[in-house]
Amino acid sequence: MKISKSFVAGGAAAFLLIGGMAGADNIEEVKVQASRAVETKIVGQTDRMVPIREISLSYGVSLKDVDLTSGAGVAEAEKRVHDAALAACKEISRQYPAARPDDPKCAKTAADEAMATVQNLIAAARQKAGK
């Protein structure tokens, strides 16, 4: 998996980025991004006036070898996205133990948002295949 760190201001988020690919059959990599709040840089403040910084970590997930028109392929794509989301959230926890929300909530948010795009890719692949 490819890993990139970025600092963003905003709420917990996840997204998928299809790197320059127009058709579902040309997908090579999907980017899953998890974000969590850490108490340091100001994007808000806690009730104790401690500044909050949001940390974001992205993992690239390859779908090049996945057939999005089959049930097994869809299950594999979902597994890869969920695994990447959890891995990103756990890495943020390792580096920033006070980060919120906890790993399961962080991973669910990241995976849920990413899966919305994966579902569109699945529909496009199936439509192209006539299924």
KOLTORZA-14548 format. One record per atom (N, C-alpha, C): residue number from 1; residue in one letter; atom name; x negated, y, z. Coordinates in steps of 0.2 Angstrom, whole numbers. Layout:
# KOLTORZA-14548
{rodren=NUM	kese=A	dofi=CA	east=X	north=Y	up=Z}
...
# end
This chain:
# KOLTORZA-14548
{rodren=1	kese=M	dofi=N	east=-4	north=-6	up=0}
{rodren=1	kese=M	dofi=CA	east=0	north=0	up=0}
{rodren=1	kese=M	dofi=C	east=-4	north=6	up=0}
{rodren=2	kese=K	dofi=N	east=-2	north=11	up=-3}
{rodren=2	kese=K	dofi=CA	east=-6	north=18	up=-3}
{rodren=2	kese=K	dofi=C	east=-3	north=22	up=3}
{rodren=3	kese=I	dofi=N	east=-7	north=25	up=6}
{rodren=3	kese=I	dofi=CA	east=-5	north=29	up=12}
{rodren=3	kese=I	dofi=C	east=-7	north=37	up=11}
{rodren=4	kese=S	dofi=N	east=-3	north=41	up=12}
{rodren=4	kese=S	dofi=CA	east=-4	north=48	up=12}
{rodren=4	kese=S	dofi=C	east=-1	north=52	up=18}
{rodren=5	kese=K	dofi=N	east=-4	north=56	up=21}
{rodren=5	kese=K	dofi=CA	east=-2	north=60	up=27}
{rodren=5	kese=K	dofi=C	east=0	north=67	up=25}
{rodren=6	kese=S	dofi=N	east=5	north=69	up=27}
{rodren=6	kese=S	dofi=CA	east=7	north=76	up=26}
{rodren=6	kese=S	dofi=C	east=11	north=79	up=32}
{rodren=7	kese=F	dofi=N	east=10	north=85	up=33}
{rodren=7	kese=F	dofi=CA	east=14	north=89	up=38}
{rodren=7	kese=F	dofi=C	east=20	north=93	up=35}
{rodren=8	kese=V	dofi=N	east=26	north=92	up=38}
{rodren=8	kese=V	dofi=CA	east=31	north=95	up=35}
{rodren=8	kese=V	dofi=C	east=36	north=98	up=40}
{rodren=9	kese=A	dofi=N	east=39	north=104	up=39}
{rodren=9	kese=A	dofi=CA	east=44	north=106	up=44}
{rodren=9	kese=A	dofi=C	east=51	north=104	up=41}
{rodren=10	kese=G	dofi=N	east=54	north=101	up=46}
{rodren=10	kese=G	dofi=CA	east=61	north=99	up=44}
{rodren=10	kese=G	dofi=C	east=63	north=93	up=48}
{rodren=11	kese=G	dofi=N	east=69	north=90	up=47}
{rodren=11	kese=G	dofi=CA	east=71	north=84	up=51}
{rodren=11	kese=G	dofi=C	east=68	north=77	up=49}
{rodren=12	kese=A	dofi=N	east=69	north=72	up=52}
{rodren=12	kese=A	dofi=CA	east=67	north=66	up=50}
{rodren=12	kese=A	dofi=C	east=69	north=64	up=43}
{rodren=13	kese=A	dofi=N	east=65	north=62	up=39}
{rodren=13	kese=A	dofi=CA	east=67	north=61	up=32}
{rodren=13	kese=A	dofi=C	east=63	north=55	up=29}
{rodren=14	kese=A	dofi=N	east=66	north=53	up=23}
{rodren=14	kese=A	dofi=CA	east=63	north=48	up=19}
{rodren=14	kese=A	dofi=C	east=65	north=49	up=12}
{rodren=15	kese=F	dofi=N	east=60	north=47	up=7}
{rodren=15	kese=F	dofi=CA	east=62	north=48	up=0}
{rodren=15	kese=F	dofi=C	east=58	north=43	up=-4}
{rodren=16	kese=L	dofi=N	east=61	north=42	up=-10}
{rodren=16	kese=L	dofi=CA	east=58	north=38	up=-15}
{rodren=16	kese=L	dofi=C	east=56	north=42	up=-20}
{rodren=17	kese=L	dofi=N	east=50	north=41	up=-23}
{rodren=17	kese=L	dofi=CA	east=48	north=45	up=-29}
{rodren=17	kese=L	dofi=C	east=45	north=40	up=-34}
{rodren=18	kese=I	dofi=N	east=48	north=41	up=-40}
{rodren=18	kese=I	dofi=CA	east=46	north=36	up=-45}
{rodren=18	kese=I	dofi=C	east=41	north=40	up=-49}
{rodren=19	kese=G	dofi=N	east=35	north=38	up=-49}
{rodren=19	kese=G	dofi=CA	east=30	north=42	up=-52}
{rodren=19	kese=G	dofi=C	east=30	north=42	up=-60}
{rodren=20	kese=G	dofi=N	east=34	north=47	up=-62}
{rodren=20	kese=G	dofi=CA	east=34	north=48	up=-69}
{rodren=20	kese=G	dofi=C	east=37	north=42	up=-74}
{rodren=21	kese=M	dofi=N	east=41	north=38	up=-71}
{rodren=21	kese=M	dofi=CA	east=44	north=33	up=-74}
{rodren=21	kese=M	dofi=C	east=51	north=35	up=-76}
{rodren=22	kese=A	dofi=N	east=53	north=34	up=-82}
{rodren=22	kese=A	dofi=CA	east=60	north=36	up=-84}
{rodren=22	kese=A	dofi=C	east=65	north=30	up=-83}
{rodren=23	kese=G	dofi=N	east=63	north=24	up=-85}
{rodren=23	kese=G	dofi=CA	east=68	north=18	up=-85}
{rodren=23	kese=G	dofi=C	east=66	north=13	up=-79}
{rodren=24	kese=A	dofi=N	east=71	north=10	up=-77}
{rodren=24	kese=A	dofi=CA	east=71	north=5	up=-71}
{rodren=24	kese=A	dofi=C	east=66	north=0	up=-73}
{rodren=25	kese=D	dofi=N	east=65	north=-2	up=-79}
{rodren=25	kese=D	dofi=CA	east=61	north=-8	up=-81}
{rodren=25	kese=D	dofi=C	east=53	north=-5	up=-81}
{rodren=26	kese=N	dofi=N	east=52	north=1	up=-80}
{rodren=26	kese=N	dofi=CA	east=45	north=4	up=-80}
{rodren=26	kese=N	dofi=C	east=43	north=6	up=-73}
{rodren=27	kese=I	dofi=N	east=47	north=4	up=-68}
{rodren=27	kese=I	dofi=CA	east=45	north=6	up=-61}
{rodren=27	kese=I	dofi=C	east=38	north=2	up=-59}
{rodren=28	kese=E	dofi=N	east=34	north=6	up=-56}
{rodren=28	kese=E	dofi=CA	east=28	north=3	up=-54}
{rodren=28	kese=E	dofi=C	east=27	north=4	up=-46}
{rodren=29	kese=E	dofi=N	east=29	north=10	up=-44}
{rodren=29	kese=E	dofi=CA	east=28	north=11	up=-37}
{rodren=29	kese=E	dofi=C	east=33	north=16	up=-34}
{rodren=30	kese=V	dofi=N	east=36	north=14	up=-28}
{rodren=30	kese=V	dofi=CA	east=40	north=18	up=-25}
{rodren=30	kese=V	dofi=C	east=37	north=21	up=-18}
{rodren=31	kese=K	dofi=N	east=38	north=27	up=-17}
{rodren=31	kese=K	dofi=CA	east=35	north=31	up=-11}
{rodren=31	kese=K	dofi=C	east=41	north=31	up=-5}
{rodren=32	kese=V	dofi=N	east=39	north=28	up=0}
{rodren=32	kese=V	dofi=CA	east=43	north=28	up=6}
{rodren=32	kese=V	dofi=C	east=40	north=33	up=11}
{rodren=33	kese=Q	dofi=N	east=44	north=38	up=14}
{rodren=33	kese=Q	dofi=CA	east=41	north=43	up=18}
{rodren=33	kese=Q	dofi=C	east=45	north=43	up=25}
{rodren=34	kese=A	dofi=N	east=41	north=42	up=30}
{rodren=34	kese=A	dofi=CA	east=44	north=42	up=37}
{rodren=34	kese=A	dofi=C	east=42	north=49	up=40}
{rodren=35	kese=S	dofi=N	east=46	north=52	up=44}
{rodren=35	kese=S	dofi=CA	east=44	north=58	up=48}
{rodren=35	kese=S	dofi=C	east=46	north=58	up=55}
{rodren=36	kese=R	dofi=N	east=42	north=60	up=60}
{rodren=36	kese=R	dofi=CA	east=44	north=60	up=67}
{rodren=36	kese=R	dofi=C	east=41	north=67	up=70}
{rodren=37	kese=A	dofi=N	east=45	north=69	up=75}
{rodren=37	kese=A	dofi=CA	east=43	north=75	up=79}
{rodren=37	kese=A	dofi=C	east=38	north=73	up=84}
{rodren=38	kese=V	dofi=N	east=33	north=78	up=84}
{rodren=38	kese=V	dofi=CA	east=28	north=77	up=90}
{rodren=38	kese=V	dofi=C	east=27	north=84	up=93}
{rodren=39	kese=E	dofi=N	east=26	north=84	up=99}
{rodren=39	kese=E	dofi=CA	east=26	north=91	up=103}
{rodren=39	kese=E	dofi=C	east=19	north=94	up=102}
{rodren=40	kese=T	dofi=N	east=18	north=99	up=97}
{rodren=40	kese=T	dofi=CA	east=12	north=103	up=96}
{rodren=40	kese=T	dofi=C	east=14	north=109	up=92}
{rodren=41	kese=K	dofi=N	east=14	north=109	up=85}
{rodren=41	kese=K	dofi=CA	east=15	north=115	up=81}
{rodren=41	kese=K	dofi=C	east=23	north=117	up=81}
{rodren=42	kese=I	dofi=N	east=24	north=123	up=80}
{rodren=42	kese=I	dofi=CA	east=31	north=125	up=81}
{rodren=42	kese=I	dofi=C	east=35	north=124	up=74}
{rodren=43	kese=V	dofi=N	east=40	north=120	up=75}
{rodren=43	kese=V	dofi=CA	east=46	north=119	up=70}
{rodren=43	kese=V	dofi=C	east=52	north=119	up=74}
{rodren=44	kese=G	dofi=N	east=51	north=120	up=81}
{rodren=44	kese=G	dofi=CA	east=57	north=120	up=86}
{rodren=44	kese=G	dofi=C	east=53	north=120	up=92}
{rodren=45	kese=Q	dofi=N	east=57	north=120	up=98}
{rodren=45	kese=Q	dofi=CA	east=54	north=119	up=104}
{rodren=45	kese=Q	dofi=C	east=59	north=115	up=109}
{rodren=46	kese=T	dofi=N	east=56	north=111	up=113}
{rodren=46	kese=T	dofi=CA	east=59	north=107	up=118}
{rodren=46	kese=T	dofi=C	east=63	north=112	up=123}
{rodren=47	kese=D	dofi=N	east=67	north=109	up=127}
{rodren=47	kese=D	dofi=CA	east=70	north=113	up=133}
{rodren=47	kese=D	dofi=C	east=65	north=116	up=138}
{rodren=48	kese=R	dofi=N	east=59	north=113	up=138}
{rodren=48	kese=R	dofi=CA	east=53	north=115	up=142}
{rodren=48	kese=R	dofi=C	east=49	north=120	up=138}
{rodren=49	kese=M	dofi=N	east=51	north=122	up=132}
{rodren=49	kese=M	dofi=CA	east=48	north=127	up=128}
{rodren=49	kese=M	dofi=C	east=41	north=124	up=125}
{rodren=50	kese=V	dofi=N	east=41	north=118	up=125}
{rodren=50	kese=V	dofi=CA	east=35	north=115	up=122}
{rodren=50	kese=V	dofi=C	east=36	north=115	up=114}
{rodren=51	kese=P	dofi=N	east=31	north=117	up=110}
{rodren=51	kese=P	dofi=CA	east=32	north=117	up=103}
{rodren=51	kese=P	dofi=C	east=32	north=110	up=100}
{rodren=52	kese=I	dofi=N	east=36	north=109	up=94}
{rodren=52	kese=I	dofi=CA	east=37	north=103	up=91}
{rodren=52	kese=I	dofi=C	east=34	north=103	up=84}
{rodren=53	kese=R	dofi=N	east=30	north=98	up=82}
{rodren=53	kese=R	dofi=CA	east=28	north=98	up=75}
{rodren=53	kese=R	dofi=C	east=30	north=91	up=72}
{rodren=54	kese=E	dofi=N	east=32	north=91	up=66}
{rodren=54	kese=E	dofi=CA	east=34	north=85	up=63}
{rodren=54	kese=E	dofi=C	east=28	north=82	up=59}
{rodren=55	kese=I	dofi=N	east=27	north=76	up=60}
{rodren=55	kese=I	dofi=CA	east=22	north=72	up=56}
{rodren=55	kese=I	dofi=C	east=26	north=67	up=51}
{rodren=56	kese=S	dofi=N	east=23	north=67	up=45}
{rodren=56	kese=S	dofi=CA	east=25	north=63	up=40}
{rodren=56	kese=S	dofi=C	east=20	north=59	up=37}
{rodren=57	kese=L	dofi=N	east=22	north=52	up=36}
{rodren=57	kese=L	dofi=CA	east=17	north=48	up=33}
{rodren=57	kese=L	dofi=C	east=21	north=44	up=27}
{rodren=58	kese=S	dofi=N	east=18	north=43	up=22}
{rodren=58	kese=S	dofi=CA	east=21	north=40	up=16}
{rodren=58	kese=S	dofi=C	east=17	north=34	up=14}
{rodren=59	kese=Y	dofi=N	east=20	north=29	up=12}
{rodren=59	kese=Y	dofi=CA	east=17	north=22	up=10}
{rodren=59	kese=Y	dofi=C	east=20	north=21	up=3}
{rodren=60	kese=G	dofi=N	east=16	north=19	up=-2}
{rodren=60	kese=G	dofi=CA	east=18	north=17	up=-9}
{rodren=60	kese=G	dofi=C	east=20	north=10	up=-9}
{rodren=61	kese=V	dofi=N	east=26	north=8	up=-12}
{rodren=61	kese=V	dofi=CA	east=28	north=2	up=-12}
{rodren=61	kese=V	dofi=C	east=29	north=0	up=-19}
{rodren=62	kese=S	dofi=N	east=25	north=-5	up=-21}
{rodren=62	kese=S	dofi=CA	east=25	north=-8	up=-28}
{rodren=62	kese=S	dofi=C	east=31	north=-12	up=-30}
{rodren=63	kese=L	dofi=N	east=35	north=-10	up=-35}
{rodren=63	kese=L	dofi=CA	east=40	north=-14	up=-37}
{rodren=63	kese=L	dofi=C	east=39	north=-17	up=-45}
{rodren=64	kese=K	dofi=N	east=33	north=-16	up=-47}
{rodren=64	kese=K	dofi=CA	east=31	north=-18	up=-54}
{rodren=64	kese=K	dofi=C	east=33	north=-25	up=-55}
{rodren=65	kese=D	dofi=N	east=32	north=-30	up=-50}
{rodren=65	kese=D	dofi=CA	east=33	north=-37	up=-51}
{rodren=65	kese=D	dofi=C	east=40	north=-39	up=-49}
{rodren=66	kese=V	dofi=N	east=45	north=-34	up=-48}
{rodren=66	kese=V	dofi=CA	east=51	north=-36	up=-45}
{rodren=66	kese=V	dofi=C	east=56	north=-35	up=-50}
{rodren=67	kese=D	dofi=N	east=60	north=-41	up=-51}
{rodren=67	kese=D	dofi=CA	east=66	north=-41	up=-56}
{rodren=67	kese=D	dofi=C	east=72	north=-38	up=-52}
{rodren=68	kese=L	dofi=N	east=74	north=-32	up=-53}
{rodren=68	kese=L	dofi=CA	east=79	north=-29	up=-50}
{rodren=68	kese=L	dofi=C	east=86	north=-31	up=-52}
{rodren=69	kese=T	dofi=N	east=86	north=-35	up=-57}
{rodren=69	kese=T	dofi=CA	east=93	north=-38	up=-60}
{rodren=69	kese=T	dofi=C	east=95	north=-44	up=-56}
{rodren=70	kese=S	dofi=N	east=90	north=-47	up=-52}
{rodren=70	kese=S	dofi=CA	east=92	north=-53	up=-48}
{rodren=70	kese=S	dofi=C	east=93	north=-52	up=-41}
{rodren=71	kese=G	dofi=N	east=96	north=-57	up=-38}
{rodren=71	kese=G	dofi=CA	east=98	north=-56	up=-31}
{rodren=71	kese=G	dofi=C	east=91	north=-57	up=-27}
{rodren=72	kese=A	dofi=N	east=87	north=-61	up=-29}
{rodren=72	kese=A	dofi=CA	east=80	north=-62	up=-26}
{rodren=72	kese=A	dofi=C	east=76	north=-56	up=-26}
{rodren=73	kese=G	dofi=N	east=76	north=-53	up=-32}
{rodren=73	kese=G	dofi=CA	east=72	north=-47	up=-33}
{rodren=73	kese=G	dofi=C	east=75	north=-41	up=-29}
{rodren=74	kese=V	dofi=N	east=81	north=-40	up=-29}
{rodren=74	kese=V	dofi=CA	east=84	north=-35	up=-24}
{rodren=74	kese=V	dofi=C	east=82	north=-36	up=-17}
{rodren=75	kese=A	dofi=N	east=83	north=-42	up=-15}
{rodren=75	kese=A	dofi=CA	east=81	north=-44	up=-8}
{rodren=75	kese=A	dofi=C	east=74	north=-42	up=-7}
{rodren=76	kese=E	dofi=N	east=69	north=-44	up=-12}
{rodren=76	kese=E	dofi=CA	east=62	north=-42	up=-11}
{rodren=76	kese=E	dofi=C	east=61	north=-35	up=-11}
{rodren=77	kese=A	dofi=N	east=64	north=-31	up=-15}
{rodren=77	kese=A	dofi=CA	east=64	north=-23	up=-15}
{rodren=77	kese=A	dofi=C	east=66	north=-21	up=-8}
{rodren=78	kese=E	dofi=N	east=71	north=-23	up=-6}
{rodren=78	kese=E	dofi=CA	east=74	north=-21	up=1}
{rodren=78	kese=E	dofi=C	east=69	north=-22	up=6}
{rodren=79	kese=K	dofi=N	east=66	north=-28	up=6}
{rodren=79	kese=K	dofi=CA	east=61	north=-30	up=11}
{rodren=79	kese=K	dofi=C	east=55	north=-26	up=11}
{rodren=80	kese=R	dofi=N	east=53	north=-25	up=5}
{rodren=80	kese=R	dofi=CA	east=47	north=-20	up=4}
{rodren=80	kese=R	dofi=C	east=48	north=-13	up=7}
{rodren=81	kese=V	dofi=N	east=54	north=-10	up=5}
{rodren=81	kese=V	dofi=CA	east=55	north=-4	up=8}
{rodren=81	kese=V	dofi=C	east=56	north=-4	up=15}
{rodren=82	kese=H	dofi=N	east=59	north=-8	up=18}
{rodren=82	kese=H	dofi=CA	east=60	north=-9	up=25}
{rodren=82	kese=H	dofi=C	east=53	north=-10	up=29}
{rodren=83	kese=D	dofi=N	east=49	north=-14	up=26}
{rodren=83	kese=D	dofi=CA	east=43	north=-16	up=29}
{rodren=83	kese=D	dofi=C	east=38	north=-9	up=29}
{rodren=84	kese=A	dofi=N	east=38	north=-6	up=23}
{rodren=84	kese=A	dofi=CA	east=34	north=0	up=23}
{rodren=84	kese=A	dofi=C	east=37	north=6	up=28}
{rodren=85	kese=A	dofi=N	east=43	north=6	up=28}
{rodren=85	kese=A	dofi=CA	east=46	north=11	up=33}
{rodren=85	kese=A	dofi=C	east=44	north=10	up=40}
{rodren=86	kese=L	dofi=N	east=45	north=4	up=42}
{rodren=86	kese=L	dofi=CA	east=42	north=2	up=49}
{rodren=86	kese=L	dofi=C	east=35	north=3	up=50}
{rodren=87	kese=A	dofi=N	east=31	north=1	up=45}
{rodren=87	kese=A	dofi=CA	east=24	north=1	up=45}
{rodren=87	kese=A	dofi=C	east=22	north=9	up=46}
{rodren=88	kese=A	dofi=N	east=25	north=13	up=42}
{rodren=88	kese=A	dofi=CA	east=24	north=20	up=43}
{rodren=88	kese=A	dofi=C	east=25	north=23	up=50}
{rodren=89	kese=C	dofi=N	east=31	north=21	up=52}
{rodren=89	kese=C	dofi=CA	east=33	north=23	up=59}
{rodren=89	kese=C	dofi=C	east=29	north=21	up=64}
{rodren=90	kese=K	dofi=N	east=27	north=15	up=64}
{rodren=90	kese=K	dofi=CA	east=22	north=12	up=69}
{rodren=90	kese=K	dofi=C	east=15	north=15	up=69}
{rodren=91	kese=E	dofi=N	east=13	north=17	up=63}
{rodren=91	kese=E	dofi=CA	east=7	north=21	up=62}
{rodren=91	kese=E	dofi=C	east=7	north=28	up=65}
{rodren=92	kese=I	dofi=N	east=13	north=31	up=64}
{rodren=92	kese=I	dofi=CA	east=14	north=37	up=67}
{rodren=92	kese=I	dofi=C	east=14	north=36	up=75}
{rodren=93	kese=S	dofi=N	east=17	north=31	up=78}
{rodren=93	kese=S	dofi=CA	east=17	north=30	up=85}
{rodren=93	kese=S	dofi=C	east=10	north=29	up=87}
{rodren=94	kese=R	dofi=N	east=6	north=25	up=84}
{rodren=94	kese=R	dofi=CA	east=-1	north=24	up=86}
{rodren=94	kese=R	dofi=C	east=-5	north=30	up=86}
{rodren=95	kese=Q	dofi=N	east=-4	north=34	up=82}
{rodren=95	kese=Q	dofi=CA	east=-8	north=41	up=82}
{rodren=95	kese=Q	dofi=C	east=-5	north=46	up=86}
{rodren=96	kese=Y	dofi=N	east=2	north=46	up=87}
{rodren=96	kese=Y	dofi=CA	east=5	north=51	up=91}
{rodren=96	kese=Y	dofi=C	east=10	north=47	up=96}
{rodren=97	kese=P	dofi=N	east=8	north=44	up=101}
{rodren=97	kese=P	dofi=CA	east=12	north=40	up=106}
{rodren=97	kese=P	dofi=C	east=19	north=44	up=108}
{rodren=98	kese=A	dofi=N	east=19	north=50	up=109}
{rodren=98	kese=A	dofi=CA	east=24	north=54	up=111}
{rodren=98	kese=A	dofi=C	east=29	north=56	up=105}
{rodren=99	kese=A	dofi=N	east=28	north=53	up=99}
{rodren=99	kese=A	dofi=CA	east=33	north=55	up=94}
{rodren=99	kese=A	dofi=C	east=40	north=52	up=95}
{rodren=100	kese=R	dofi=N	east=44	north=56	up=92}
{rodren=100	kese=R	dofi=CA	east=52	north=54	up=93}
{rodren=100	kese=R	dofi=C	east=55	north=55	up=86}
{rodren=101	kese=P	dofi=N	east=60	north=51	up=84}
{rodren=101	kese=P	dofi=CA	east=63	north=46	up=88}
{rodren=101	kese=P	dofi=C	east=58	north=39	up=88}
{rodren=102	kese=D	dofi=N	east=61	north=34	up=91}
{rodren=102	kese=D	dofi=CA	east=57	north=28	up=92}
{rodren=102	kese=D	dofi=C	east=56	north=25	up=85}
{rodren=103	kese=D	dofi=N	east=52	north=19	up=85}
{rodren=103	kese=D	dofi=CA	east=50	north=16	up=79}
{rodren=103	kese=D	dofi=C	east=56	north=13	up=75}
{rodren=104	kese=P	dofi=N	east=61	north=10	up=79}
{rodren=104	kese=P	dofi=CA	east=67	north=7	up=75}
{rodren=104	kese=P	dofi=C	east=71	north=13	up=72}
{rodren=105	kese=K	dofi=N	east=72	north=18	up=75}
{rodren=105	kese=K	dofi=CA	east=76	north=23	up=73}
{rodren=105	kese=K	dofi=C	east=73	north=27	up=67}
{rodren=106	kese=C	dofi=N	east=66	north=28	up=68}
{rodren=106	kese=C	dofi=CA	east=62	north=31	up=63}
{rodren=106	kese=C	dofi=C	east=63	north=27	up=56}
{rodren=107	kese=A	dofi=N	east=61	north=21	up=57}
{rodren=107	kese=A	dofi=CA	east=61	north=16	up=51}
{rodren=107	kese=A	dofi=C	east=68	north=15	up=48}
{rodren=108	kese=K	dofi=N	east=73	north=15	up=52}
{rodren=108	kese=K	dofi=CA	east=80	north=15	up=49}
{rodren=108	kese=K	dofi=C	east=82	north=21	up=45}
{rodren=109	kese=T	dofi=N	east=80	north=27	up=47}
{rodren=109	kese=T	dofi=CA	east=81	north=33	up=44}
{rodren=109	kese=T	dofi=C	east=77	north=33	up=37}
{rodren=110	kese=A	dofi=N	east=71	north=31	up=37}
{rodren=110	kese=A	dofi=CA	east=66	north=31	up=31}
{rodren=110	kese=A	dofi=C	east=69	north=26	up=26}
{rodren=111	kese=A	dofi=N	east=71	north=20	up=29}
{rodren=111	kese=A	dofi=CA	east=73	north=15	up=24}
{rodren=111	kese=A	dofi=C	east=80	north=16	up=21}
{rodren=112	kese=D	dofi=N	east=84	north=19	up=25}
{rodren=112	kese=D	dofi=CA	east=91	north=20	up=23}
{rodren=112	kese=D	dofi=C	east=91	north=25	up=17}
{rodren=113	kese=E	dofi=N	east=87	north=31	up=18}
{rodren=113	kese=E	dofi=CA	east=87	north=36	up=13}
{rodren=113	kese=E	dofi=C	east=83	north=33	up=7}
{rodren=114	kese=A	dofi=N	east=78	north=29	up=8}
{rodren=114	kese=A	dofi=CA	east=74	north=26	up=2}
{rodren=114	kese=A	dofi=C	east=79	north=21	up=-2}
{rodren=115	kese=M	dofi=N	east=83	north=17	up=2}
{rodren=115	kese=M	dofi=CA	east=87	north=12	up=-1}
{rodren=115	kese=M	dofi=C	east=93	north=15	up=-6}
{rodren=116	kese=A	dofi=N	east=95	north=21	up=-4}
{rodren=116	kese=A	dofi=CA	east=100	north=25	up=-8}
{rodren=116	kese=A	dofi=C	east=97	north=25	up=-15}
{rodren=117	kese=T	dofi=N	east=91	north=27	up=-16}
{rodren=117	kese=T	dofi=CA	east=87	north=28	up=-23}
{rodren=117	kese=T	dofi=C	east=86	north=21	up=-26}
{rodren=118	kese=V	dofi=N	east=84	north=16	up=-22}
{rodren=118	kese=V	dofi=CA	east=83	north=9	up=-24}
{rodren=118	kese=V	dofi=C	east=90	north=6	up=-27}
{rodren=119	kese=Q	dofi=N	east=95	north=8	up=-24}
{rodren=119	kese=Q	dofi=CA	east=102	north=5	up=-26}
{rodren=119	kese=Q	dofi=C	east=103	north=8	up=-33}
{rodren=120	kese=N	dofi=N	east=101	north=15	up=-34}
{rodren=120	kese=N	dofi=CA	east=102	north=18	up=-41}
{rodren=120	kese=N	dofi=C	east=98	north=14	up=-46}
{rodren=121	kese=L	dofi=N	east=92	north=12	up=-44}
{rodren=121	kese=L	dofi=CA	east=87	north=9	up=-49}
{rodren=121	kese=L	dofi=C	east=90	north=2	up=-50}
{rodren=122	kese=I	dofi=N	east=93	north=-1	up=-45}
{rodren=122	kese=I	dofi=CA	east=96	north=-8	up=-46}
{rodren=122	kese=I	dofi=C	east=101	north=-8	up=-51}
{rodren=123	kese=A	dofi=N	east=106	north=-3	up=-50}
{rodren=123	kese=A	dofi=CA	east=111	north=-2	up=-55}
{rodren=123	kese=A	dofi=C	east=109	north=0	up=-62}
{rodren=124	kese=A	dofi=N	east=104	north=4	up=-63}
{rodren=124	kese=A	dofi=CA	east=101	north=6	up=-69}
{rodren=124	kese=A	dofi=C	east=98	north=-1	up=-73}
{rodren=125	kese=A	dofi=N	east=95	north=-5	up=-69}
{rodren=125	kese=A	dofi=CA	east=91	north=-11	up=-72}
{rodren=125	kese=A	dofi=C	east=97	north=-16	up=-74}
{rodren=126	kese=R	dofi=N	east=102	north=-16	up=-70}
{rodren=126	kese=R	dofi=CA	east=107	north=-21	up=-72}
{rodren=126	kese=R	dofi=C	east=111	north=-19	up=-78}
{rodren=127	kese=Q	dofi=N	east=112	north=-12	up=-78}
{rodren=127	kese=Q	dofi=CA	east=116	north=-10	up=-84}
{rodren=127	kese=Q	dofi=C	east=112	north=-11	up=-90}
{rodren=128	kese=K	dofi=N	east=105	north=-9	up=-90}
{rodren=128	kese=K	dofi=CA	east=101	north=-10	up=-95}
{rodren=128	kese=K	dofi=C	east=101	north=-17	up=-98}
{rodren=129	kese=A	dofi=N	east=101	north=-22	up=-93}
{rodren=129	kese=A	dofi=CA	east=101	north=-29	up=-94}
{rodren=129	kese=A	dofi=C	east=108	north=-32	up=-96}
{rodren=130	kese=G	dofi=N	east=113	north=-28	up=-96}
{rodren=130	kese=G	dofi=CA	east=120	north=-30	up=-98}
{rodren=130	kese=G	dofi=C	east=123	north=-34	up=-92}
{rodren=131	kese=K	dofi=N	east=121	north=-34	up=-86}
{rodren=131	kese=K	dofi=CA	east=123	north=-38	up=-81}
{rodren=131	kese=K	dofi=C	east=129	north=-34	up=-77}
# end
